[in-house]
């Protein structure tokens, strides 16, 4: 049970359209959204920073960043949601998901760009900054606009993990867990 009573249908008018778009035909919107939505201010800030719109980073690379971040910080809720909703859609295979969860950046047969992406996530989580060498590795493959998006994604999903952990939000039913 979550620590904050989540919204239930019918949703408040100010959030109804957004939550209805996120609601499967046979259920309710994801628990994370229903908890954050209990505060209009928090919802507005959350959705403004979510980076799930079409941005400068292709969806596959965006998802690699999210999966690696989730795996490194133990964010099972986000791993499960993204595995269920996005992995297949953007061509991330099961062996790649396992590599994101278990292997180093230079293991798992990644392209140079993908390995740089994974290494960037690792450095941001481990060090909270990028050395000149680690920055150069990322910059060799990604534009400045994409670089900013990568850093923002890592930060945003760490924030999501804090929300999930603080309020006891359990993984959605039927979503996979981070491979161990």
NORNORCOR-V574428 format. One record per helix or strand of 2 or more residues. SS is the DSSP state (A for helix, B for strand). FROM is the first residue (numbers start at 0). TO is the last residue. If there is no record, write none. Layout:
ss->SS from->FROM to->TO
ss->SS from->FROM to->TO
This chain:
ss->A from->12 to->20
ss->A from->30 to->35
ss->A from->39 to->47
ss->A from->58 to->72
ss->A from->75 to->86
ss->A from->93 to->101
ss->A from->111 to->126
ss->A from->131 to->138
ss->A from->143 to->165
